[in-house]
Amino acid sequence: MRLQNFRITNFRSINDSGWVDVAQITAILGRNESGKSNLLRALHSLNPAEGFRALTPIKDFPRHRPLKECKDETSVVESVWALEPDELKQLAGILPRAQNVTEVTVSRHYEGKSRFISFKGIGALVFDEGDTKAKLKKVVAAVQAAADKLEDPAKTALNKVADAFELAIADTRERDDWAAKATEAFKSLRKGLAAAEADLTEKQESLVSELDELATTITGDETAKAKARSWVMETLPKFVYIDEYPDLKGHQNIAGYLSRKASNTPIDADGNFEKLCKVAGLSPQQLQDLLAANDQETRNQLVNRAGSVVTSEIRRLWKDRALKIRFNLDAHHLDTLVSDPNATYEVEVNLNERSRGFQWFFSFYITLVADTQGGKAESAILLFDEPGLYLHARSQSDLLRHFEDDFKNQILYSTHSPFMVPTHRLEAVRTVSIGEEAGTTVTNDPTGDARTLFPLQAALGYNIAQSLFIGSTNLIVEGVTDFWFLSTMSEHLADKGLKGLNPELTITPVGGAQKVSYMVALLTAEEQSVLVLLDQEKESVATKKSLVNNKLIAEQNVLFVSEAFSTAPAEADIEDLLDSQIYEALARESYASELKGLQLTLNSKIPRIVKQFEEAFKALGLTFHKTRPAALFLKKMAVNSEKITTPESIERFETLFKIVNERLSKNLARAAKPFR
């Protein structure tokens, strides 16, 4: 059975959540104290793995409402479940008129004795009182006719049977009462016919069988429905709610564990140790028996294998660092040791001393694998409250992939982290809001106030930035105007049959030379191919030196705009690749209103044309933004590109594109780290 949607009412901060649609993995998004945990706790109460129980009105009923409003029959959870094909067959076998049922509704109230179940699409139990009366009269007449053919005393006896039958089935006003009486009446009728050795015609016998079956179906329907409801509860997935994960101790006393197990006095840590052993494939009793037999070799082989098994899975799931897990035996004790094999010095540290984030992830992995593979949560619906709080942002993304790739269970989890938002499955995001009067409510379409939607907006912004400006091969440029000029001229040259930029290359603006090193570090950390294009000026030269000296990127992967000129100028920006007169016209036109009535004089001794305009504007008490002429350039290129491009500027851009493409090809051919 699969949970399709649910609704929570009258629980803590929730007056009425509204119907919440459920996917395979559903993200419950909302700010702190919005009621996300209450939503999951209430749903968990429908069928908890720990056992169904009554709710506590003093604790669970909304505090702003009088306690007298809470009754045993006050509704808390309504849920709708879809049946799998094999489950439909099983249900129809128990309750025949449920053969067309596709959904089952299960709900609970505050009392803890029962759940309430209904079947959507169940066939009606047909009972036409008029038609039934008419058919019963025919049966009575048929029996009386059969009696008339007999001799006394058989005739008299059968007539009495007919009279008794007619009296028993005469009242058809209450269907269920009639059916209960009719079932016994048909048994007596058949006995009377057999005793008198009287026969009905085939048509008459068929009529008797039809009515008898109707009565039997009606009387057995309640029993069948009760069995069907019991089947639903047996089939209904359990809910496992997890808000805290038990700490797995890195130092375990095997003898102490076995002693407590034998005396049936376990402690909480014993259950966690059992899960660790289950996942690792270890038997504490076997390890202790081997110790008693002084077979250290076999003991060490067992824990060595266990360490390899756990290490392979941890490395698959934990992408932060490639860690190694080793189990070490010391007499009666088992230690879980963690090391970083890629570090200069491979130092083993006990699990207890690792970071809080790794301890959380390790505990999560052990607990969930143990519980979902043959444990209590194997077929359960998993409810995670704020999972991964201690994890790094990228590790949270890894955790989300873990949910998707490694669990067959339906999962609902609450979060306010952008990195736990499934931007590739936004249809599975539900937003939770809270109002003073309405309480906690949920929407299936992402809506809410700014705080509620911030994680979603942040996730989408990050995703869009990644998809727009970051690819597997990247050309990092200083600013967005560089992106505009390069992408536009590349397309223009390609349209003219000339050499544009490699279409596999993604131009990535970073917002200034000072930010280039950060983006290079981010992209090279992902082992992506990276080139950098810088303006030719003092700050950019220093940026290149820093990149190369810090081994963030190879020297040949850093280019300057000046390389596009036949004779390299001392300084140059992307704008200097254009004809200077054309750029001046663009700048003056884009600032026509501000410059009206003013005399703008450029200093030709300043090497870069953008700097010329910045200084000239400053002399007039104005501020020059190079985005304006760049935007006008884009507009004019779309209308008439020939008027703002010259053969010289086209040649310079083509030269630059050829250099970039050549460096990219060499870098890809080396298949080396970025700084090698």
Secondary structure as GFF3:
##gff-version 3
##sequence-region A 1 676
A	DSSP	beta_strand	2	11	.	.	.	ID=ss1
A	DSSP	beta_strand	14	16	.	.	.	ID=ss2
A	DSSP	beta_strand	20	21	.	.	.	ID=ss3
A	DSSP	beta_strand	25	29	.	.	.	ID=ss4
A	DSSP	alpha_helix	36	44	.	.	.	ID=ss5
A	DSSP	alpha_helix	57	60	.	.	.	ID=ss6
A	DSSP	three_ten_helix	67	69	.	.	.	ID=ss7
A	DSSP	beta_strand	75	82	.	.	.	ID=ss8
A	DSSP	alpha_helix	85	94	.	.	.	ID=ss9
A	DSSP	three_ten_helix	96	98	.	.	.	ID=ss10
A	DSSP	beta_strand	103	109	.	.	.	ID=ss11
A	DSSP	beta_strand	116	120	.	.	.	ID=ss12
A	DSSP	alpha_helix	129	148	.	.	.	ID=ss13
A	DSSP	alpha_helix	154	168	.	.	.	ID=ss14
A	DSSP	alpha_helix	175	195	.	.	.	ID=ss15
A	DSSP	alpha_helix	202	235	.	.	.	ID=ss16
A	DSSP	beta_strand	239	242	.	.	.	ID=ss17
A	DSSP	beta_strand	251	253	.	.	.	ID=ss18
A	DSSP	alpha_helix	254	262	.	.	.	ID=ss19
A	DSSP	alpha_helix	268	280	.	.	.	ID=ss20
A	DSSP	alpha_helix	284	292	.	.	.	ID=ss21
A	DSSP	alpha_helix	296	317	.	.	.	ID=ss22
A	DSSP	beta_strand	324	330	.	.	.	ID=ss23
A	DSSP	beta_strand	333	339	.	.	.	ID=ss24
A	DSSP	beta_strand	349	350	.	.	.	ID=ss25
A	DSSP	three_ten_helix	351	353	.	.	.	ID=ss26
A	DSSP	alpha_helix	356	372	.	.	.	ID=ss27
A	DSSP	beta_strand	381	385	.	.	.	ID=ss28
A	DSSP	alpha_helix	393	406	.	.	.	ID=ss29
A	DSSP	beta_strand	411	415	.	.	.	ID=ss30
A	DSSP	three_ten_helix	418	420	.	.	.	ID=ss31
A	DSSP	three_ten_helix	423	428	.	.	.	ID=ss32
A	DSSP	beta_strand	429	435	.	.	.	ID=ss33
A	DSSP	beta_strand	439	443	.	.	.	ID=ss34
A	DSSP	alpha_helix	450	469	.	.	.	ID=ss35
A	DSSP	beta_strand	473	477	.	.	.	ID=ss36
A	DSSP	alpha_helix	480	495	.	.	.	ID=ss37
A	DSSP	beta_strand	505	509	.	.	.	ID=ss38
A	DSSP	three_ten_helix	513	515	.	.	.	ID=ss39
A	DSSP	alpha_helix	516	525	.	.	.	ID=ss40
A	DSSP	beta_strand	529	534	.	.	.	ID=ss41
A	DSSP	alpha_helix	538	549	.	.	.	ID=ss42
A	DSSP	three_ten_helix	555	557	.	.	.	ID=ss43
A	DSSP	beta_strand	558	560	.	.	.	ID=ss44
A	DSSP	three_ten_helix	561	564	.	.	.	ID=ss45
A	DSSP	three_ten_helix	574	577	.	.	.	ID=ss46
A	DSSP	alpha_helix	580	590	.	.	.	ID=ss47
A	DSSP	alpha_helix	592	595	.	.	.	ID=ss48
A	DSSP	alpha_helix	609	619	.	.	.	ID=ss49
A	DSSP	alpha_helix	627	640	.	.	.	ID=ss50
A	DSSP	three_ten_helix	641	643	.	.	.	ID=ss51
A	DSSP	alpha_helix	647	670	.	.	.	ID=ss52
###
